[in-house]
């Protein structure tokens, strides 16, 4: 890093223009955050910290010195530009700010890809565009001022980063690509001519050294021109709509493995036994007729009915979400407040289809970080677990329940749920007995419901009740169905009905 350093008004022009291109390259990342703080993080990473590149160039700093300047700038300005919530007075980095900035260097990139967009509720993630802008602008300004002819490489790297970590639609891709390509080409052409003129003057009559320097500058300038043209052309092609643009986000599978969590149906008998001595949770704001869902179970394996989250149309996947949950949630808007008392586990009580959620209480940060949601089944999982005192507010959409007339006109949806792995043989006998003489799908469903209600005897197996074992294994259901008198409670009858 001992090349000659650009000075005077050419250095000012180069610095300002390169910083502007770096900011422009970050634009495709904006929809991921959908928050004005993204602009602050981007500007903070590019414009003020470009000073690091200027200072490093003027001092002819080597790689180690420049790296040191960059690290100091990252932590010194990280509070005011990226993590204002934890900074002292929104400016001075606190210990929490410094910790989050350090963690983001390692884990921020992964977290940004595994959180559903927009990433509201994950304030630490603003450190990612701040750091990317900082690194890209420092390198670009340093190359520009040292006459390396490679200043557009870090800008191209920023654009690739923003596209890869963005969403598939992007933000004004044609405009961004056109501006980057056009401005980059124009600036590099002008700079090449300017530097060539300077070399001619400095050559004092055309010495061999001057000719070599002129050739070197011409080669590097041509390479930069080709790079800028390729980036601009590629961005314009991505915006043309002729082909689908893929991002890293679409290739990353959310890491949550719900098979490790016990089915909430296994706790049903315990809830009954605890009775009036236990309050699982309290709810306010739920519209009349609304229900609270613990989880949607879709796979029976002969031992337990559980949540598959297998990724199919009916099962969906569990993705990390923030305060705002992306997608169109249909139904009547409601603000539902929940307070956990005796309920334990990872399944989060929710209502309807969620458009957003905000946690309160002393564990709010942990609960926000552990929130996962499956839009296909409207099921919420809290990997931090729920505990007494946890509170949260749901921005819910409560679906309108169809009338009996509408149900009679309805047809079966063409959605395939996971195939049960083991089914008691007696299911077929009971099913044939229940639906004989009915034809329409809704009438058959109602016939099964009426059959279980009239033929089955309800017992929770409590003191004074008829003996009724808990559980819904293959053996337990087979025994119940093969008995002349079916005996069970909601746990068994719900599984038989499903």
Secondary structure in CASP SS format (residue, H / E / C, confidence):
PFRMAT SS
TARGET T0000
AUTHOR 0000-0000-0000
METHOD secondary structure of the structure
MODEL  1
X C 1.00
X C 1.00
X C 1.00
X C 1.00
X C 1.00
X C 1.00
X C 1.00
X H 1.00
X H 1.00
X H 1.00
X H 1.00
X H 1.00
X H 1.00
X H 1.00
X H 1.00
X H 1.00
X H 1.00
X H 1.00
X H 1.00
X H 1.00
X H 1.00
X H 1.00
X H 1.00
X H 1.00
X H 1.00
X C 1.00
X H 1.00
X H 1.00
X H 1.00
X H 1.00
X H 1.00
X H 1.00
X H 1.00
X C 1.00
X C 1.00
X H 1.00
X H 1.00
X H 1.00
X H 1.00
X H 1.00
X H 1.00
X H 1.00
X H 1.00
X H 1.00
X H 1.00
X H 1.00
X H 1.00
X H 1.00
X C 1.00
X H 1.00
X H 1.00
X H 1.00
X H 1.00
X H 1.00
X H 1.00
X H 1.00
X H 1.00
X H 1.00
X C 1.00
X C 1.00
X C 1.00
X C 1.00
X H 1.00
X H 1.00
X H 1.00
X H 1.00
X H 1.00
X H 1.00
X H 1.00
X H 1.00
X H 1.00
X H 1.00
X H 1.00
X H 1.00
X H 1.00
X H 1.00
X H 1.00
X H 1.00
X H 1.00
X H 1.00
X H 1.00
X C 1.00
X C 1.00
X C 1.00
X C 1.00
X C 1.00
X C 1.00
X E 1.00
X C 1.00
X C 1.00
X C 1.00
X E 1.00
X C 1.00
X C 1.00
X H 1.00
X H 1.00
X H 1.00
X H 1.00
X H 1.00
X H 1.00
X H 1.00
X H 1.00
X H 1.00
X H 1.00
X H 1.00
X H 1.00
X H 1.00
X H 1.00
X H 1.00
X H 1.00
X H 1.00
X H 1.00
X H 1.00
X H 1.00
X E 1.00
X C 1.00
X C 1.00
X C 1.00
X C 1.00
X C 1.00
X C 1.00
X C 1.00
X H 1.00
X H 1.00
X H 1.00
X H 1.00
X H 1.00
X H 1.00
X H 1.00
X H 1.00
X H 1.00
X H 1.00
X H 1.00
X H 1.00
X H 1.00
X H 1.00
X H 1.00
X H 1.00
X H 1.00
X H 1.00
X H 1.00
X H 1.00
X H 1.00
X H 1.00
X H 1.00
X C 1.00
X C 1.00
X C 1.00
X C 1.00
X C 1.00
X H 1.00
X H 1.00
X H 1.00
X H 1.00
X H 1.00
X H 1.00
X H 1.00
X H 1.00
X H 1.00
X H 1.00
X H 1.00
X H 1.00
X H 1.00
X H 1.00
X C 1.00
X C 1.00
X C 1.00
X C 1.00
X C 1.00
X C 1.00
X C 1.00
X C 1.00
X H 1.00
X H 1.00
X H 1.00
X H 1.00
X H 1.00
X H 1.00
X H 1.00
X H 1.00
X H 1.00
X H 1.00
X H 1.00
X H 1.00
X H 1.00
X H 1.00
X H 1.00
X H 1.00
X H 1.00
X H 1.00
X H 1.00
X H 1.00
X H 1.00
X H 1.00
X H 1.00
X H 1.00
X H 1.00
X H 1.00
X H 1.00
X H 1.00
X H 1.00
X H 1.00
X C 1.00
X C 1.00
X C 1.00
X C 1.00
X C 1.00
X H 1.00
X H 1.00
X H 1.00
X H 1.00
X H 1.00
X H 1.00
X H 1.00
X H 1.00
X H 1.00
X H 1.00
X H 1.00
X H 1.00
X H 1.00
X H 1.00
X H 1.00
X H 1.00
X H 1.00
X H 1.00
X H 1.00
X H 1.00
X H 1.00
X H 1.00
X H 1.00
X H 1.00
X H 1.00
X H 1.00
X H 1.00
X H 1.00
X H 1.00
X H 1.00
X H 1.00
X H 1.00
X C 1.00
X C 1.00
X C 1.00
X C 1.00
X C 1.00
X C 1.00
X C 1.00
X C 1.00
X H 1.00
X H 1.00
X H 1.00
X H 1.00
X C 1.00
X C 1.00
X C 1.00
X C 1.00
X C 1.00
X C 1.00
X H 1.00
X H 1.00
X H 1.00
X C 1.00
X C 1.00
X C 1.00
X H 1.00
X H 1.00
X H 1.00
X H 1.00
X H 1.00
X H 1.00
X H 1.00
X H 1.00
X H 1.00
X H 1.00
X H 1.00
X H 1.00
X H 1.00
X H 1.00
X C 1.00
X C 1.00
X C 1.00
X E 1.00
X E 1.00
X E 1.00
X E 1.00
X C 1.00
X C 1.00
X C 1.00
X C 1.00
X C 1.00
X C 1.00
X C 1.00
X E 1.00
X E 1.00
X C 1.00
X C 1.00
X C 1.00
X C 1.00
X C 1.00
X E 1.00
X E 1.00
X C 1.00
X C 1.00
X C 1.00
X C 1.00
X E 1.00
X E 1.00
X C 1.00
X C 1.00
X C 1.00
X C 1.00
X C 1.00
X C 1.00
X C 1.00
X C 1.00
X C 1.00
X C 1.00
X C 1.00
X C 1.00
X E 1.00
X E 1.00
X C 1.00
X C 1.00
X C 1.00
X E 1.00
X C 1.00
X C 1.00
X C 1.00
X C 1.00
X C 1.00
X C 1.00
X C 1.00
X E 1.00
X E 1.00
X E 1.00
X E 1.00
X E 1.00
X E 1.00
X E 1.00
X E 1.00
X E 1.00
X C 1.00
X C 1.00
X C 1.00
X C 1.00
X E 1.00
X E 1.00
X E 1.00
X E 1.00
X C 1.00
X E 1.00
X E 1.00
X C 1.00
X E 1.00
X E 1.00
X E 1.00
X E 1.00
X E 1.00
X E 1.00
X E 1.00
X E 1.00
X C 1.00
X C 1.00
X C 1.00
X H 1.00
X H 1.00
X H 1.00
X H 1.00
X H 1.00
X H 1.00
X C 1.00
X E 1.00
X E 1.00
X E 1.00
X E 1.00
X C 1.00
X C 1.00
X C 1.00
X C 1.00
X E 1.00
X E 1.00
X E 1.00
X E 1.00
X E 1.00
X E 1.00
X E 1.00
X E 1.00
X C 1.00
X C 1.00
X C 1.00
X C 1.00
X E 1.00
X E 1.00
X E 1.00
X E 1.00
X E 1.00
X E 1.00
X E 1.00
X E 1.00
X C 1.00
X C 1.00
X C 1.00
X C 1.00
X C 1.00
X H 1.00
X H 1.00
X H 1.00
X H 1.00
X H 1.00
X H 1.00
X C 1.00
X C 1.00
X C 1.00
X C 1.00
X C 1.00
X C 1.00
X C 1.00
X C 1.00
X C 1.00
X C 1.00
X C 1.00
X C 1.00
X C 1.00
X C 1.00
X C 1.00
X C 1.00
X H 1.00
X H 1.00
X H 1.00
X H 1.00
X H 1.00
X H 1.00
X H 1.00
X H 1.00
X H 1.00
X H 1.00
X C 1.00
X C 1.00
X C 1.00
X C 1.00
X C 1.00
X H 1.00
X H 1.00
X H 1.00
X H 1.00
X H 1.00
X H 1.00
X H 1.00
X H 1.00
X H 1.00
X H 1.00
X H 1.00
X H 1.00
X H 1.00
X H 1.00
X H 1.00
X E 1.00
X E 1.00
X E 1.00
X C 1.00
X C 1.00
X C 1.00
X C 1.00
X C 1.00
X C 1.00
X C 1.00
X C 1.00
X C 1.00
X C 1.00
X C 1.00
X C 1.00
X C 1.00
X C 1.00
X C 1.00
X H 1.00
X H 1.00
X H 1.00
X H 1.00
X H 1.00
X H 1.00
X H 1.00
X H 1.00
X H 1.00
X C 1.00
X C 1.00
X C 1.00
X E 1.00
X E 1.00
X E 1.00
X C 1.00
X H 1.00
X H 1.00
X H 1.00
X H 1.00
X H 1.00
X H 1.00
X H 1.00
X H 1.00
X C 1.00
END
